[in-house]
Amino acid sequence: MADTSVHRTRVPRAEREVQMLQVAEQVFVARGIRAATMDEIAERVGVTKPLIYDYFGSKEGLLAATIEKGRRQLLGLIIDTWSEHPELPVRDRMRAVVRAWFDFIDEHEQVFALLRAEGALVGAAAESVERIRQQTAKAFAEGMRGLPAFAGLPPGLVTGMAEIVIGGCERLAVSRVEAPGLSAPDAADLIMTTIWDGLGSVRAGRR
């Protein structure tokens, strides 16, 4: 008699985790956080629901991991963009980072939809995502401190400036979703003229 048993290929844990996060991202965005179910995510991945719980602990843990993944992608982009063109003038380097931010949002709409859902997280999950946010602000501030115009400013002041720029980018990104029409280059220019040029007065006063 022929062997009709199904032979399953064991998927490495890291690879399986990537699959789960990719599918979870799609389901959370399509269904909404409350309506999304672990059953559907497990079915789409092709695993059992207990296995997803084994990886992430809970639905909230899976959501937090999915959001963390998006924030880490954005963090990596910011770090890379700061170092790409050291020969550019200060303002052009900053604009390149801001422009990269909005390009990322446009190219990863699902990721940004989840980033906007951070407020739904509580407890350890919220703390975990907030750490990534803080790392993003730190990377932004470190890039700014590498610019001659900011080199002599107190670290805390530069970090505050970085938080202001990031906050402006996040709010403008949300506005672009709710009222489309502003391109990524135009959004970058708006941030530069309303926030960056305003920071110029602080820089000038401390020279």
KEKE-3310 file (N, C-alpha, C; in steps of 0.2 Angstrom, whole numbers, plus 5000, padded with zeros to 4 digits):
npx = (5004:5003:5011:5002:5004:5005:5019:5027:5036:5048:5049:5061:5062:5064:5061:5047:5042:5043:5034:5022:5021:5020:5008:4999:5000:4993:4980:4977:4976:4966:4955:4954:4959:4951:4942:4950:4956:4964:4962:4960:4972:4981:4976:4978:4992:4995:4997:4994:4983:4988:5002:5005:5002:5012:5023:5020:5012:5000:4986:4987:5001:5006:5001:5009:5021:5020:5019:5031:5040:5037:5041:5054:5059:5057:5066:5078:5079:5080:5092:5101:5099:5104:5117:5120:5123:5135:5141:5132:5124:5119:5105:5100:5103:5095:5082:5083:5082:5069:5061:5063:5056:5043:5042:5043:5032:5022:5026:5024:5010:5002:5010:5010:4997:4996:5005:4998:4989:4995:4990:4981:4987:4992:5000:5014:5016:5013:5024:5035:5034:5035:5048:5055:5050:5057:5070:5070:5069:5081:5090:5087:5091:5104:5109:5106:5115:5127:5128:5136:5130:5123:5132:5137:5127:5117:5114:5101:5093:5095:5089:5076:5072:5073:5062:5052:5052:5050:5037:5030:5031:5024:5011:5008:5009:4998:4988:4989:4984:4971:4967:4971:4983:4994:5010:5025:5037:5032:5027:5039:5045:5036:5037:5051:5050:5041:5045:5060:5066:5061:5068:5080:5082:5084:5096:5104:5104:5112:5125)
npy = (4994:5011:5025:5037:5047:5063:5073:5085:5100:5105:5122:5134:5143:5157:5160:5156:5165:5177:5175:5174:5187:5194:5190:5193:5207:5210:5205:5212:5225:5224:5219:5226:5229:5224:5216:5206:5190:5177:5164:5166:5171:5161:5151:5157:5157:5144:5136:5130:5138:5138:5137:5150:5157:5152:5158:5172:5175:5181:5189:5203:5203:5198:5209:5219:5215:5215:5229:5234:5228:5236:5249:5246:5245:5258:5264:5259:5264:5278:5279:5274:5284:5296:5294:5293:5304:5313:5324:5333:5349:5355:5358:5351:5338:5335:5337:5326:5315:5318:5317:5304:5298:5301:5295:5282:5280:5281:5270:5259:5257:5248:5246:5258:5260:5252:5257:5268:5263:5261:5267:5258:5248:5242:5241:5230:5228:5240:5247:5241:5245:5258:5259:5257:5268:5278:5275:5278:5292:5294:5290:5300:5311:5309:5310:5323:5329:5326:5336:5351:5363:5359:5354:5360:5361:5358:5341:5337:5347:5345:5333:5336:5344:5335:5326:5335:5337:5324:5322:5331:5326:5314:5318:5325:5315:5307:5316:5317:5304:5305:5316:5316:5321:5329:5327:5317:5324:5337:5336:5335:5347:5355:5352:5356:5370:5374:5369:5365:5377:5386:5380:5385:5398:5395:5388:5399:5408:5402:5402)
npz = (5000:4996:5004:5011:5020:5026:5025:5034:5032:5043:5049:5052:5068:5068:5054:5054:5063:5056:5046:5053:5059:5047:5041:5052:5052:5040:5043:5055:5050:5040:5046:5058:5075:5086:5079:5073:5073:5082:5077:5063:5059:5063:5054:5041:5042:5043:5054:5071:5083:5096:5094:5090:5101:5109:5104:5105:5116:5118:5110:5111:5113:5101:5092:5098:5094:5080:5078:5084:5074:5063:5068:5070:5057:5052:5061:5057:5044:5047:5053:5043:5033:5038:5037:5024:5015:5019:5014:5011:5013:5029:5031:5020:5023:5034:5028:5019:5028:5034:5022:5019:5029:5026:5013:5017:5025:5014:5006:5015:5019:5027:5038:5043:5047:5057:5066:5070:5078:5090:5102:5107:5114:5130:5146:5147:5134:5128:5134:5128:5114:5116:5120:5107:5101:5108:5105:5092:5092:5099:5089:5079:5086:5088:5075:5073:5082:5076:5066:5062:5066:5078:5086:5098:5107:5122:5126:5130:5125:5111:5110:5114:5103:5093:5096:5094:5080:5076:5081:5074:5061:5063:5066:5054:5045:5049:5046:5032:5028:5032:5025:5010:4997:4999:4994:4997:4995:4996:5009:5017:5014:5020:5034:5035:5033:5043:5055:5056:5051:5061:5072:5069:5074:5087:5086:5081:5092:5101:5096)
capx = (5000:5006:5011:4998:5004:5008:5026:5027:5043:5049:5051:5065:5058:5064:5057:5040:5040:5042:5027:5016:5020:5017:5000:4996:5000:4988:4974:4975:4974:4960:4949:4954:4962:4946:4939:4955:4956:4970:4960:4961:4979:4984:4974:4982:4999:4996:4999:4989:4983:4992:5009:5005:5002:5018:5028:5019:5009:4993:4984:4991:5008:5007:5000:5014:5027:5019:5020:5038:5043:5036:5045:5061:5060:5058:5072:5084:5079:5082:5100:5104:5098:5108:5124:5121:5126:5138:5144:5127:5123:5115:5097:5098:5103:5089:5077:5083:5079:5062:5058:5063:5051:5036:5042:5042:5024:5019:5027:5022:5003:4999:5014:5008:4991:4997:5008:4993:4985:4999:4986:4977:4991:4993:5005:5021:5016:5014:5031:5039:5033:5037:5055:5057:5049:5062:5076:5070:5070:5088:5094:5086:5095:5111:5110:5107:5121:5132:5128:5140:5125:5120:5137:5139:5121:5116:5111:5094:5090:5094:5084:5069:5071:5072:5055:5047:5052:5047:5030:5027:5031:5019:5005:5007:5008:4991:4984:4989:4980:4964:4965:4976:4984:5001:5015:5030:5042:5029:5027:5045:5046:5032:5041:5057:5049:5038:5049:5067:5068:5060:5074:5086:5082:5087:5103:5107:5105:5117:5132)
capy = (5000:5017:5029:5043:5052:5070:5075:5092:5102:5110:5128:5137:5147:5164:5161:5155:5171:5182:5173:5176:5194:5197:5188:5197:5214:5210:5204:5218:5231:5222:5217:5230:5226:5220:5210:5202:5184:5172:5159:5168:5172:5154:5148:5159:5155:5137:5133:5130:5144:5137:5139:5158:5159:5150:5163:5179:5175:5184:5193:5209:5202:5198:5215:5223:5213:5218:5236:5234:5227:5242:5254:5245:5246:5265:5266:5257:5269:5285:5278:5274:5290:5301:5292:5292:5309:5317:5330:5338:5355:5353:5358:5346:5331:5335:5336:5319:5311:5319:5315:5297:5296:5301:5289:5275:5279:5280:5263:5254:5259:5244:5247:5265:5259:5249:5262:5273:5259:5260:5268:5252:5244:5243:5237:5228:5229:5248:5249:5238:5249:5265:5259:5258:5275:5282:5273:5282:5299:5295:5290:5306:5316:5308:5312:5330:5331:5325:5341:5356:5368:5357:5350:5363:5362:5353:5335:5337:5352:5342:5327:5339:5346:5329:5324:5340:5335:5317:5323:5335:5321:5309:5321:5327:5309:5305:5321:5315:5299:5308:5321:5314:5326:5331:5322:5316:5329:5343:5336:5336:5354:5359:5351:5360:5377:5376:5366:5366:5384:5388:5378:5389:5403:5392:5387:5405:5411:5399:5402)
capz = (5000:4995:5010:5009:5025:5024:5028:5035:5033:5049:5047:5058:5072:5065:5048:5056:5067:5051:5043:5058:5059:5040:5041:5057:5050:5035:5047:5060:5046:5036:5051:5064:5080:5089:5075:5071:5078:5082:5073:5056:5058:5063:5048:5036:5042:5042:5060:5076:5087:5102:5092:5090:5108:5111:5101:5107:5123:5118:5104:5112:5112:5093:5090:5100:5090:5074:5078:5085:5068:5059:5071:5069:5050:5052:5065:5053:5039:5049:5054:5036:5029:5041:5035:5017:5011:5024:5010:5009:5018:5035:5029:5015:5026:5038:5023:5017:5033:5034:5016:5019:5034:5022:5008:5021:5026:5008:5004:5020:5022:5032:5044:5046:5050:5064:5071:5072:5083:5096:5108:5109:5118:5137:5150:5145:5126:5127:5136:5123:5109:5118:5119:5100:5099:5111:5101:5085:5094:5100:5083:5076:5090:5087:5069:5073:5085:5071:5062:5065:5069:5084:5090:5104:5111:5127:5123:5132:5121:5105:5110:5113:5096:5089:5098:5091:5073:5075:5083:5068:5056:5064:5065:5047:5042:5050:5042:5025:5027:5033:5019:5005:4992:5000:4992:5002:4995:4999:5017:5019:5014:5025:5040:5036:5034:5049:5061:5055:5050:5067:5076:5067:5079:5093:5085:5080:5098:5105:5093)
cpx = (5004:5006:5008:4999:5007:5014:5026:5035:5044:5052:5055:5061:5058:5060:5049:5038:5039:5035:5022:5015:5018:5010:4997:4995:4994:4981:4972:4973:4967:4954:4948:4956:4957:4943:4944:4955:4962:4969:4962:4968:4983:4982:4978:4989:5000:4998:4993:4989:4987:5000:5010:5006:5009:5024:5027:5015:5002:4992:4988:4998:5010:5006:5006:5020:5027:5021:5028:5042:5043:5041:5052:5063:5061:5064:5078:5085:5082:5090:5103:5104:5103:5115:5125:5124:5129:5140:5138:5126:5118:5107:5095:5098:5097:5083:5077:5080:5071:5058:5058:5058:5044:5036:5041:5035:5020:5020:5025:5015:5001:5003:5011:5002:4991:5000:5003:4989:4989:4995:4982:4981:4992:4998:5012:5021:5017:5021:5036:5040:5036:5045:5058:5056:5055:5069:5076:5071:5078:5092:5093:5090:5102:5113:5111:5113:5127:5133:5132:5135:5123:5126:5138:5133:5120:5112:5104:5090:5089:5089:5077:5067:5069:5064:5050:5047:5049:5039:5027:5026:5025:5012:5003:5006:5000:4986:4984:4985:4973:4962:4971:4977:4991:5006:5021:5035:5039:5028:5033:5047:5042:5035:5047:5055:5046:5041:5056:5069:5067:5066:5080:5087:5085:5095:5107:5109:5110:5124:5136)
cpy = (5006:5021:5035:5048:5058:5072:5082:5094:5107:5116:5131:5142:5154:5165:5160:5162:5177:5181:5175:5183:5197:5196:5192:5204:5214:5209:5209:5224:5229:5222:5223:5226:5222:5215:5205:5196:5180:5166:5160:5168:5165:5150:5150:5157:5148:5133:5133:5136:5143:5139:5146:5160:5157:5155:5170:5180:5177:5187:5200:5209:5202:5205:5220:5221:5215:5225:5237:5233:5233:5248:5253:5246:5254:5267:5265:5262:5276:5284:5278:5280:5295:5300:5292:5297:5314:5324:5335:5343:5352:5353:5352:5339:5330:5333:5329:5314:5312:5316:5307:5294:5296:5296:5283:5274:5278:5273:5258:5256:5255:5245:5253:5264:5256:5253:5267:5270:5258:5262:5263:5247:5246:5239:5236:5229:5236:5250:5247:5243:5256:5265:5260:5265:5280:5281:5277:5289:5299:5295:5297:5311:5315:5310:5320:5333:5330:5331:5347:5361:5366:5354:5353:5363:5356:5347:5335:5341:5349:5337:5330:5341:5340:5326:5329:5338:5329:5318:5326:5330:5316:5312:5323:5320:5306:5310:5319:5309:5301:5313:5321:5320:5329:5326:5322:5321:5336:5342:5337:5343:5358:5358:5355:5367:5379:5374:5368:5373:5388:5387:5382:5395:5401:5391:5394:5409:5408:5398:5406)
cpz = (5000:5002:5008:5015:5023:5028:5028:5036:5039:5047:5053:5061:5069:5059:5050:5059:5061:5048:5047:5058:5052:5040:5046:5055:5045:5039:5051:5056:5042:5041:5056:5070:5084:5086:5073:5076:5077:5077:5066:5055:5058:5056:5042:5036:5041:5048:5065:5080:5093:5100:5092:5097:5111:5109:5104:5113:5123:5111:5105:5111:5105:5090:5091:5095:5083:5073:5079:5078:5063:5061:5070:5062:5049:5055:5060:5047:5041:5050:5048:5033:5032:5039:5028:5013:5016:5020:5009:5015:5023:5034:5025:5018:5030:5033:5021:5022:5034:5028:5016:5024:5030:5017:5011:5022:5020:5005:5008:5023:5027:5038:5047:5050:5056:5069:5073:5078:5089:5103:5111:5114:5125:5140:5147:5137:5124:5128:5131:5117:5110:5118:5112:5098:5102:5107:5095:5087:5096:5094:5079:5079:5089:5080:5069:5077:5081:5066:5065:5069:5076:5089:5097:5109:5116:5124:5124:5127:5114:5105:5110:5106:5092:5090:5094:5083:5072:5076:5077:5062:5057:5063:5058:5043:5043:5046:5034:5023:5027:5027:5014:5000:4993:4999:4997:5001:4998:5007:5020:5019:5019:5032:5041:5037:5041:5056:5061:5055:5057:5072:5075:5071:5085:5092:5084:5087:5103:5102:5097)
residu = (MET:ALA:ASP:THR:SER:VAL:HIS:ARG:THR:ARG:VAL:PRO:ARG:ALA:GLU:ARG:GLU:VAL:GLN:MET:LEU:GLN:VAL:ALA:GLU:GLN:VAL:PHE:VAL:ALA:ARG:GLY:ILE:ARG:ALA:ALA:THR:MET:ASP:GLU:ILE:ALA:GLU:ARG:VAL:GLY:VAL:THR:LYS:PRO:LEU:ILE:TYR:ASP:TYR:PHE:GLY:SER:LYS:GLU:GLY:LEU:LEU:ALA:ALA:THR:ILE:GLU:LYS:GLY:ARG:ARG:GLN:LEU:LEU:GLY:LEU:ILE:ILE:ASP:THR:TRP:SER:GLU:HIS:PRO:GLU:LEU:PRO:VAL:ARG:ASP:ARG:MET:ARG:ALA:VAL:VAL:ARG:ALA:TRP:PHE:ASP:PHE:ILE:ASP:GLU:HIS:GLU:GLN:VAL:PHE:ALA:LEU:LEU:ARG:ALA:GLU:GLY:ALA:LEU:VAL:GLY:ALA:ALA:ALA:GLU:SER:VAL:GLU:ARG:ILE:ARG:GLN:GLN:THR:ALA:LYS:ALA:PHE:ALA:GLU:GLY:MET:ARG:GLY:LEU:PRO:ALA:PHE:ALA:GLY:LEU:PRO:PRO:GLY:LEU:VAL:THR:GLY:MET:ALA:GLU:ILE:VAL:ILE:GLY:GLY:CYS:GLU:ARG:LEU:ALA:VAL:SER:ARG:VAL:GLU:ALA:PRO:GLY:LEU:SER:ALA:PRO:ASP:ALA:ALA:ASP:LEU:ILE:MET:THR:THR:ILE:TRP:ASP:GLY:LEU:GLY:SER:VAL:ARG:ALA:GLY:ARG:ARG)
# end
